[in-house]
Amino acid sequence: MTIENEVIDGLFDSQMLTYVRKKYTNQMTYSWKANGYSEYDQGHWNTQVIHKPRFLNNVNLADTPTYNDLPEIQYMWNNLLGAFGQPRGLLRCYCNGYTFGTDGYIHIDERSDHQGVAYETVVVYLNEGKWEMDWAGETIIYNSAEEPEFVCKPAHGRTLIFNSQKWHRALPVSRVYGGLRTIITFKTCDPNIKDERFYFIKEQTEGIPHSGRDFFTHSWNVSMILQEQLQASKTTCLAGLYHAGVYGTVFFDNIKERLSRDKVKEIIGEEAENIVCAYSLLGENRTQDLIQRNGEWTDREWGRLLQIEVANTIDQKGINGPVNQMMDLIAEIKTKDEL
């Protein structure tokens, strides 16, 4: 059952909210759009607290390695779960900021095909002190007749929970207010609606030691480097998540269960599995073999293998000479193939 337009004050410690605001305000960049379908949306300030894996569907971000490194988000999410009084999955977590002259356009947060599934948006207002009425900046939620049905003042520490499938917007702050109206947002869902591709590889690789952490953390990092830094395709990101966890490689063979190719294709699809298999067969001179194209790969296969090797190298060693060489090759391949 979806929570509709509920306001809770005092759910979080004020000092913790100040810490959250300062930490994530410093990470914000401009141009994130509330409504990507509207050409006139010029964007606002934003930072993704936990990047959503766009190559997967409905992953509970509380199950990801990134979540484990964010105690302030764990504190807030645990408090929210207590307020919900029922299990929820965390689909998104980000901070938004609005200044005078920055408009918040009407939009819907969740356009899911899952009928009857509850999705909520949770907004926590972070600005300290009393919020004056002349400053504006209220959140407005609309009904099916496109009429305002609920208005929430952005008071410090206030939590607003509403149906993610309803139209809503942040009203612009007035010229009287000279600061940054800041919120942290959590998007939630029924935890039973989840992408089994993520949970399968998590079970397959979690707890296996690898470079001072577990292999699942490494696999997750590779996939997110592919998504965020290399802007790789969904297929490549998915292959990066599985890159050594099902077949192993010449450097890593400590896997829980060696799966058949048919089984892996059934889980992640033939195209992603082909890349995973090709990567697992690379030898001890893997990086140089890829640079010199010592394999019978199409341009697309070669480019995707290079992308995974770049992400793998960045996660383990950071930027270095071979990464630059591989990135130059990837750029050249992209002139012929989108990858």
Wavefront OBJ file of the C-alpha trace (Angstrom):
o trace
v 0.000 0.000 0.000
v 1.461 3.365 -1.050
v 1.829 6.128 1.536
v 0.012 9.242 0.333
v 1.130 12.763 1.294
v 2.405 12.103 4.796
v 4.473 14.731 6.623
v 6.743 13.813 9.537
v 8.717 16.326 11.607
v 11.639 15.433 13.863
v 12.483 12.075 12.330
v 16.211 12.863 12.077
v 18.875 14.394 14.281
v 19.424 18.041 13.327
v 23.229 17.817 13.468
v 23.179 14.820 11.143
v 21.035 16.726 8.647
v 23.488 19.644 8.739
v 26.323 17.203 8.057
v 24.410 15.674 5.133
v 23.600 19.086 3.648
v 27.192 20.334 3.831
v 28.706 17.116 2.533
v 26.488 16.732 -0.516
v 26.052 20.427 -1.333
v 29.798 20.508 -1.957
v 29.413 17.697 -4.497
v 26.575 19.242 -6.518
v 26.839 20.147 -10.184
v 24.368 22.134 -12.251
v 22.057 21.131 -15.155
v 20.280 18.046 -13.748
v 16.722 18.151 -15.125
v 13.553 17.423 -13.168
v 11.725 16.656 -16.416
v 14.033 15.346 -19.114
v 11.115 15.327 -21.563
v 10.799 19.128 -21.460
v 13.144 21.107 -23.696
v 12.577 24.210 -21.604
v 13.811 22.562 -18.395
v 17.176 24.248 -17.812
v 18.068 22.041 -14.880
v 19.040 22.518 -11.236
v 21.805 21.567 -8.790
v 22.162 17.843 -8.065
v 24.435 15.100 -6.838
v 23.717 11.393 -6.919
v 24.410 10.082 -3.419
v 24.289 6.503 -4.720
v 24.352 6.116 -8.476
v 21.492 4.022 -9.780
v 22.625 1.154 -12.055
v 20.770 2.085 -15.235
v 21.552 -1.305 -16.802
v 19.475 -3.063 -14.118
v 15.901 -2.698 -12.856
v 14.765 -2.213 -9.250
v 17.982 -2.844 -7.348
v 17.761 -2.150 -3.631
v 20.670 0.267 -3.239
v 20.927 -0.748 0.416
v 22.279 -4.061 -0.913
v 25.139 -2.407 -2.834
v 28.741 -1.907 -1.648
v 28.353 1.881 -2.021
v 25.679 1.950 0.684
v 28.057 0.261 3.132
v 30.431 3.240 2.872
v 27.782 5.863 3.762
v 26.906 5.703 7.493
v 24.850 8.913 7.303
v 22.645 7.367 4.593
v 22.345 4.137 6.578
v 21.150 6.190 9.565
v 18.539 8.046 7.507
v 17.325 4.948 5.663
v 16.947 2.947 8.897
v 14.887 5.778 10.395
v 12.732 5.896 7.279
v 12.128 2.149 7.418
v 10.940 2.617 10.985
v 8.525 5.320 9.813
v 7.232 3.110 7.002
v 6.673 0.228 9.383
v 7.113 -2.224 6.515
v 9.990 -3.456 4.341
v 10.942 -1.141 1.462
v 13.619 -1.233 -1.211
v 15.797 1.832 -1.863
v 15.748 2.608 -5.599
v 17.315 6.103 -5.693
v 19.139 8.458 -3.360
v 20.242 11.944 -4.403
v 20.370 15.594 -3.327
v 18.816 18.500 -5.234
v 19.415 22.215 -4.869
v 17.415 25.210 -6.125
v 18.370 28.888 -6.120
v 16.337 31.911 -7.179
v 15.908 31.692 -10.959
v 16.064 27.881 -10.958
v 12.687 26.371 -11.761
v 11.408 22.978 -10.688
v 9.204 21.647 -13.485
v 6.353 19.219 -13.058
v 7.295 15.557 -13.388
v 6.579 11.986 -12.309
v 9.293 10.015 -10.510
v 8.176 6.498 -11.390
v 6.611 5.258 -14.632
v 6.677 1.564 -13.781
v 4.891 -1.169 -15.708
v 4.351 -3.102 -12.465
v 0.624 -2.802 -11.806
v -0.419 -2.363 -8.183
v 3.149 -1.968 -6.906
v 3.745 0.767 -4.324
v 6.423 3.352 -5.151
v 7.104 6.297 -2.838
v 9.208 9.429 -3.019
v 10.641 10.647 0.279
v 11.847 14.260 0.443
v 13.787 15.517 3.473
v 14.310 19.299 3.640
v 17.815 20.164 4.824
v 18.013 23.958 5.214
v 18.663 25.058 8.808
v 16.548 27.548 10.729
v 13.007 28.752 10.195
v 11.796 28.769 6.594
v 9.995 32.059 5.986
v 6.755 32.027 4.007
v 8.009 34.692 1.599
v 10.853 32.424 0.530
v 8.424 30.083 -1.351
v 10.045 26.771 -2.464
v 7.096 24.576 -1.444
v 6.585 21.106 -2.908
v 3.255 20.755 -4.755
v 1.614 17.418 -5.544
v -1.147 17.262 -8.176
v -4.147 14.968 -8.581
v -5.325 13.206 -11.735
v -7.258 16.337 -12.774
v -3.970 18.281 -12.748
v -5.105 20.301 -9.753
v -2.912 20.855 -6.675
v -3.933 18.391 -3.968
v -1.165 18.881 -1.412
v 1.418 21.558 -0.564
v 4.387 21.058 1.768
v 6.506 23.853 3.234
v 10.265 23.029 3.166
v 10.769 23.352 6.925
v 14.085 22.176 8.342
v 14.158 18.424 8.966
v 10.649 17.873 7.621
v 10.025 14.593 5.805
v 7.416 14.363 3.037
v 6.335 10.973 1.696
v 4.129 10.712 -1.391
v 3.208 8.475 -4.312
v 6.052 8.467 -6.878
v 3.535 8.055 -9.685
v 1.888 11.431 -9.061
v 2.766 14.672 -10.818
v 4.668 17.048 -8.566
v 7.141 19.917 -8.598
v 9.275 22.143 -6.394
v 8.131 25.757 -6.535
v 10.983 28.200 -7.246
v 12.422 30.057 -4.275
v 11.792 33.817 -4.256
v 14.406 36.518 -4.827
v 14.115 37.295 -1.099
v 15.817 34.000 -0.304
v 19.482 34.240 -1.222
v 20.559 30.672 -0.535
v 20.277 27.149 -1.896
v 17.082 25.243 -1.091
v 18.451 21.764 -0.469
v 16.762 18.387 -0.151
v 17.790 14.766 0.000
v 15.456 12.369 -1.790
v 14.896 8.640 -1.359
v 12.856 6.653 -3.900
v 11.328 3.460 -2.517
v 9.607 0.331 -3.754
v 8.260 -3.016 -2.659
v 11.483 -4.989 -1.987
v 10.029 -8.072 -3.664
v 10.200 -6.305 -7.054
v 13.879 -6.739 -7.847
v 16.304 -7.541 -10.636
v 17.556 -11.084 -10.147
v 20.587 -10.427 -12.380
v 22.046 -8.272 -9.621
v 21.230 -10.647 -6.781
v 22.549 -13.674 -8.627
v 26.048 -12.219 -9.089
v 25.969 -10.798 -5.562
v 25.406 -14.280 -4.159
v 28.028 -15.694 -6.547
v 30.823 -13.270 -5.574
v 30.073 -11.767 -2.151
v 32.558 -12.699 0.557
v 35.275 -13.911 -1.824
v 38.504 -12.027 -0.939
v 39.918 -9.764 -3.647
v 42.485 -6.971 -3.213
v 41.588 -6.270 0.407
v 37.802 -6.428 -0.087
v 35.344 -8.927 -1.522
v 34.968 -9.689 -5.205
v 31.403 -8.420 -5.336
v 32.620 -4.938 -4.393
v 35.143 -5.062 -7.224
v 32.535 -6.307 -9.709
v 30.094 -3.578 -8.686
v 32.796 -0.911 -8.990
v 33.750 -2.093 -12.474
v 30.154 -1.916 -13.672
v 29.620 1.562 -12.215
v 32.905 2.895 -13.642
v 31.684 1.636 -17.012
v 28.379 3.444 -16.546
v 29.511 6.718 -14.971
v 33.003 7.321 -16.349
v 33.005 5.500 -19.683
v 29.306 5.931 -20.570
v 29.351 2.328 -21.782
v 26.272 0.545 -23.124
v 23.922 -1.304 -20.781
v 25.176 -4.568 -22.245
v 28.795 -3.685 -21.455
v 27.940 -2.535 -17.928
v 26.131 -5.799 -17.283
v 29.077 -7.755 -18.686
v 31.348 -5.710 -16.414
v 29.286 -6.728 -13.386
v 29.763 -10.390 -14.345
v 33.236 -10.009 -15.897
v 35.062 -12.632 -13.794
v 32.466 -13.857 -11.347
v 31.035 -16.768 -13.333
v 33.957 -18.115 -15.393
v 36.976 -16.636 -13.639
v 40.053 -15.360 -15.489
v 43.711 -16.295 -15.733
v 44.288 -14.042 -12.694
v 41.202 -14.943 -10.659
v 39.788 -18.437 -10.282
v 38.312 -18.334 -6.779
v 34.670 -18.571 -7.817
v 31.900 -20.319 -5.879
v 30.292 -22.184 -8.762
v 31.466 -22.661 -12.330
v 28.400 -22.150 -14.494
v 27.616 -23.336 -17.990
v 27.442 -20.777 -20.758
v 23.805 -21.648 -21.369
v 22.992 -20.843 -17.730
v 24.744 -17.462 -17.881
v 23.031 -16.621 -21.190
v 19.723 -17.406 -19.543
v 20.510 -14.914 -16.770
v 22.100 -11.946 -18.594
v 21.419 -12.622 -22.283
v 23.598 -13.871 -25.113
v 25.195 -10.553 -26.056
v 26.495 -9.775 -22.553
v 27.522 -13.398 -21.973
v 29.645 -13.428 -25.140
v 31.657 -10.497 -23.772
v 32.039 -12.137 -20.349
v 33.246 -15.360 -21.967
v 35.696 -13.557 -24.260
v 37.102 -11.619 -21.307
v 37.563 -14.807 -19.255
v 39.660 -16.353 -22.058
v 42.214 -13.520 -22.197
v 45.723 -14.580 -21.154
v 48.371 -13.277 -18.762
v 49.243 -10.421 -21.140
v 45.606 -9.377 -21.202
v 46.085 -5.620 -21.402
v 48.705 -5.742 -24.149
v 46.772 -8.381 -26.087
v 43.780 -6.038 -26.087
v 45.868 -3.030 -27.077
v 47.445 -4.971 -29.937
v 44.145 -6.652 -30.840
v 45.528 -10.167 -30.547
v 42.156 -11.808 -31.003
v 39.503 -12.423 -33.608
v 37.020 -9.846 -32.358
v 34.671 -7.549 -34.195
v 35.200 -3.832 -33.598
v 32.300 -3.826 -31.148
v 33.577 -6.842 -29.208
v 37.083 -5.394 -29.088
v 35.842 -2.015 -27.919
v 33.702 -3.514 -25.172
v 36.552 -5.710 -23.934
v 38.784 -2.644 -23.842
v 36.149 -0.760 -21.844
v 35.919 -3.549 -19.256
v 39.706 -3.714 -18.978
v 39.872 0.058 -18.475
v 37.256 -0.098 -15.705
v 38.986 -3.101 -14.132
v 42.322 -1.283 -14.180
v 40.924 1.964 -12.773
v 39.296 0.149 -9.873
v 42.476 -1.725 -8.964
v 45.296 0.634 -9.920
v 43.917 4.012 -10.919
v 44.632 5.949 -14.115
v 47.906 5.017 -15.786
v 49.573 4.789 -19.201
v 47.813 1.640 -20.469
v 44.443 3.161 -19.547
v 45.200 6.198 -21.696
v 46.249 3.962 -24.582
v 43.093 1.917 -24.300
v 40.920 5.015 -24.070
v 42.473 6.310 -27.307
v 41.628 3.005 -28.986
v 38.067 3.111 -27.648
v 37.629 6.628 -29.019
v 38.866 5.438 -32.419
v 36.493 2.464 -32.420
v 33.597 4.769 -31.548
v 34.067 6.573 -34.844
v 32.976 3.318 -36.495
v 30.685 1.727 -33.855
v 28.546 3.067 -31.000
v 29.710 0.194 -28.785
l 1 2 3 4 5 6 7 8 9 10 11 12 13 14 15 16 17 18 19 20 21 22 23 24 25 26 27 28 29 30 31 32 33 34 35 36 37 38 39 40 41 42 43 44 45 46 47 48 49 50 51 52 53 54 55 56 57 58 59 60 61 62 63 64 65 66 67 68 69 70 71 72 73 74 75 76 77 78 79 80 81 82 83 84 85 86 87 88 89 90 91 92 93 94 95 96 97 98 99 100 101 102 103 104 105 106 107 108 109 110 111 112 113 114 115 116 117 118 119 120 121 122 123 124 125 126 127 128 129 130 131 132 133 134 135 136 137 138 139 140 141 142 143 144 145 146 147 148 149 150 151 152 153 154 155 156 157 158 159 160 161 162 163 164 165 166 167 168 169 170 171 172 173 174 175 176 177 178 179 180 181 182 183 184 185 186 187 188 189 190 191 192 193 194 195 196 197 198 199 200 201 202 203 204 205 206 207 208 209 210 211 212 213 214 215 216 217 218 219 220 221 222 223 224 225 226 227 228 229 230 231 232 233 234 235 236 237 238 239 240 241 242 243 244 245 246 247 248 249 250 251 252 253 254 255 256 257 258 259 260 261 262 263 264 265 266 267 268 269 270 271 272 273 274 275 276 277 278 279 280 281 282 283 284 285 286 287 288 289 290 291 292 293 294 295 296 297 298 299 300 301 302 303 304 305 306 307 308 309 310 311 312 313 314 315 316 317 318 319 320 321 322 323 324 325 326 327 328 329 330 331 332 333 334 335 336 337 338 339
